[in-house]
């Protein structure tokens, strides 16, 4: 089998790259070890930056997003007895959209599902340091396959086969001493925009997926077992941490719950020969800043521009500069995610407590500080490296 770009991983990064390349007339093949049903059902991020939305719309993937996505022009920051709104539109002229990663993947599979080999096994990369890299795998019927390509892209996450294929480079990582217990509940949201709440008992967050589905989170210990959290216990704790005079939290049936550990991780290099990494294969951020999916999309935007110039014009300068441009945004988003996480999650240390409250009060009273948060939250521009 011959193609121009072989992509490992049919998450949003791999699927979006395949779609954007197809719009430029570049052929690609995507392999995925999970089933299509599993990929479509994974519940992940739900906040899209302005540039992510603009890119999806420009790529012809905006119909359902326009119909079902919810534009949010700000967020609420809260601590006991106080709730303040950070107005993104007033501060930056930009917004974010609530549109679940599950829906993004459905849109992408509708466009590129035919290019994906699902339920593959024994995936391996070969000769990535040459100009004729190969991808081998066993398809769902047990048939061994080999894909010859010009470029291979690893979009298969932290545990995939792509990152270990690159010779040892350097990694930076931090495991945080807390995790998120997240739920999806069949109840209309009790808020118009997301609430990020600091509380002495731990962080809480009220998000949403649709006008009928709420997504909420509690800070818990990393070793917490989801089985120890009954629905009633979850709602009671959310009520305490999100409680505010004159406001009430709606409750309803919980249809999904799980515990997610939190970590920061950056790995370099993001390129070795003709192998390029995007998304979680190269970096992971804690979810507090809503950056994970958007950071993967930014990688894809930069790499698409570079691959487009390579195949259309024979240019290699953008490919050579891919890692540098991608890492600038990776480190900015890693810092912002760490900053939001550190400001909102309690450690039990009294000094930390007072520093966090001081920071929250400053952000909510200073236009300069609020603007900095807003600029980072709505997203920095994608640096594709293409000169106008």
Secondary structure, 3 states (H helix, E strand, C coil): CECCEEEECCCHHHHHHHHHHHHCCCCEEEECCCCHHHHHHCCCCCEECHHHHHHHHHCCCCHHHHHHCEEECEEEEEECCEEEEEEHHHHHCCCEEECCHHHHHHHHHHHHHHHEECCCEEEEEECCCCCCCEEEEECCCCCEEEEECCEEEECCCCCCHHHHHCCCCEEEEEEEEEEEEEEEEECCCCCCCCEEECCCCCCEEEEEEECCEEEEEEEECCCCCHHHCCHHHHHHHHHHHHCECCECCCCCEEEEEEEEEEEEEEEECCEECCEEECHHHCEECCHHHCCHHHHHHHHHHHHHHHHHHHHHHCCCHHHHCHHHHHHHHHHHHHHHHHHHHHHHCCCCCHHHHHHHHHHHHHHHHCHHHHHHHHHHHHCCCCCCCCCC
